[in-house]
Amino acid sequence: MTEAQRLAAEAHDLRQDGRLAEAEERYRAALAAADPRDWWTSELYAEYGALLAQMHRPSEAALQLERSLQLELKAAKDEADPAVVKARYLLGEHYLGMGEAESARRVVAPSLQDAGRPLAWIVEAEALYLSGSVTAARAAGDRALALAADAAQRSRIRERLGPLWEGEGSGPDE
């Protein structure tokens, strides 16, 4: 185990224990010691971003999640790479949480056509809905359902995106 991995494991445990300030110190140290070429470094940035979001520091969290995405893009062969799709999803989710629907859409847009998974379409649907484009949001939600791997995943997507289909025909752009 490298020094960066050891520090990252400590940071993770501290975060789990609710010791957020100490976890942040360890994440910073882990990132300073990490090799950006290591496959897991992008995950380290994502974990640090999640901690910063938990600490109510959304702009700083977004920067870490963007760094994670950039590392995945450097390592991947194309946009359909599962690690890229996941990194785009996490950043898109973060932007949704910040109320930045257009930023969320921009981040996941490259993953919409080639990914073959529903993650990007879920973010797209929620972002469109937040923007008031209910018809387009429903279409994106339908696409997410069509890409679901199984009935259980379709059920989770329907539960999450349920408001899209409530009161069909009465949304802002209808």
GICORBEL-V725903 format. One record per helix or strand. SS is the DSSP state (~ for helix, > for strand). FROM is the first residue (numbers start at 1). LEN is the number of residues. Records with the same first field share a line. If there is no record, write none. Layout:
SS: FROM-LEN ; FROM-LEN
This chain:
~: 3-14 ; 20-14 ; 41-14 ; 58-18 ; 82-16 ; 101-11 ; 119-12 ; 134-14 ; 151-10 ; 162-4
